[in-house]
Amino acid sequence: MPEDVKPIRVAGLGIRVSDLERSRKFYTEVLGLKVDAKVPAQGEPVEYLLGMTGDVRADALIVIRKGEIKPGATEFGSITIVVPNARKMAERVAAAGYPPVRIVDGTNFVKDPDGYTIELYQRPATPAFSVNGNGKR
């Protein structure tokens, strides 16, 4: 692919939410994301760009927009967020008033205020260092 048209990076996933401020609070205060930017920059926002660092040039992950949620829109799949301990994060989400169907050790699935599925992905533990692949040095 020619360099002048090759994508640089995926800038984020845009979703419509019924209550912009409620969703901002969920994604920032419950899940720990940061507001990278608000649009417009002045006045009442109509969307927020959320990420891990607060730097829109580095990591906008999710764009939440105020708007009507069309039937079936929340069924597209899931938003995946990598966390160190998915059980603890799922418990945090439940304590904030958004209880998942079940909480397990490892990866969990929760719903945001509008019903979008959030996968709290916990990477599997890495095996101990081994030279020959069987765990022995």
C-alpha positions in Angstrom: 0.0 0.0 0.0 1.4 3.4 -0.8 2.6 5.4 2.2 0.6 8.4 1.3 -2.7 6.5 1.9 -1.6 3.8 4.4 -3.4 4.2 7.7 -1.4 5.6 10.6 -3.4 4.0 13.5 -6.9 3.2 14.6 -8.1 6.4 16.3 -11.0 4.9 18.2 -14.5 3.5 18.2 -17.4 5.9 18.2 -20.6 5.0 20.0 -23.8 7.0 20.6 -25.0 7.4 24.2 -28.3 8.6 25.6 -26.8 10.6 28.4 -23.3 12.0 27.6 -22.4 13.0 31.1 -23.5 9.7 32.7 -21.4 7.8 30.1 -18.4 10.1 30.7 -18.6 9.4 34.4 -18.9 5.7 33.8 -15.9 5.5 31.4 -13.7 7.8 33.5 -14.7 7.3 37.1 -15.6 3.6 37.0 -13.3 2.2 34.2 -10.5 4.7 34.7 -10.2 6.2 31.2 -9.3 9.8 30.8 -10.9 12.5 28.7 -8.5 13.2 25.8 -10.7 16.0 24.3 -14.3 17.3 24.3 -16.1 18.6 21.2 -16.6 21.4 20.9 -13.7 22.6 23.1 -15.8 25.4 24.5 -19.5 25.3 25.5 -21.7 22.2 26.0 -20.0 19.1 24.7 -21.6 16.8 22.2 -18.9 14.2 22.3 -15.8 13.2 24.4 -12.7 11.4 23.1 -11.5 9.0 25.8 -8.2 7.2 26.2 -5.6 6.0 28.7 -3.3 9.1 28.8 -5.4 12.2 28.3 -3.4 12.9 25.1 -5.7 12.8 22.1 -2.7 12.4 19.7 -1.5 9.4 21.6 -4.5 7.2 22.3 -8.1 8.2 21.7 -9.8 4.9 22.1 -13.5 5.5 22.5 -15.6 8.4 21.2 -18.9 8.9 23.0 -21.4 11.0 21.2 -24.7 12.4 22.5 -27.4 11.0 20.2 -30.2 8.6 19.7 -29.3 4.9 20.1 -30.8 3.0 17.2 -32.3 -0.4 17.9 -29.7 -3.1 17.8 -26.8 -0.6 17.9 -25.5 -2.0 21.2 -25.2 -5.5 19.8 -22.3 -4.9 17.5 -19.8 -6.9 19.6 -17.8 -5.5 22.5 -15.4 -2.8 23.5 -12.3 -4.5 24.9 -10.3 -2.9 27.7 -7.2 -4.7 29.0 -7.0 -4.6 32.7 -4.5 -6.2 35.2 -7.3 -7.9 37.3 -10.6 -8.3 35.5 -12.4 -9.7 38.6 -11.6 -6.6 40.6 -12.6 -4.3 37.8 -15.9 -6.2 37.3 -16.5 -5.8 41.1 -15.8 -2.1 40.8 -18.3 -1.8 37.9 -20.9 -3.8 40.0 -20.3 -1.5 43.0 -21.0 1.5 40.8 -24.5 0.2 40.0 -23.8 -1.8 36.8 -23.7 -5.4 38.0 -22.7 -8.0 35.4 -24.6 -11.3 35.0 -21.6 -13.0 36.7 -18.2 -12.2 38.0 -15.4 -14.7 37.4 -11.6 -14.9 37.8 -10.1 -13.8 34.5 -11.9 -12.0 31.7 -15.3 -10.5 32.5 -18.1 -8.9 30.5 -20.0 -5.9 31.8 -22.5 -3.4 30.3 -22.2 0.4 30.2 -25.1 2.6 31.0 -26.6 2.2 27.5 -26.1 -1.5 27.3 -22.9 -1.7 25.3 -20.8 -4.7 26.2 -17.4 -4.0 27.7 -14.9 -6.9 27.8 -12.6 -6.5 30.7 -9.8 -8.6 29.3 -7.2 -10.0 31.6 -4.1 -11.4 29.9 -3.2 -14.9 30.9 -0.4 -15.2 33.3 2.9 -15.7 31.5 4.6 -19.0 32.2 7.8 -19.1 34.1 11.0 -18.5 32.1 12.1 -21.7 30.3 14.8 -22.5 27.9 13.4 -25.7 26.4 9.6 -24.9 26.7 8.8 -27.2 29.5 9.2 -24.8 32.4 12.7 -26.0 33.3 15.9 -24.1 32.8 
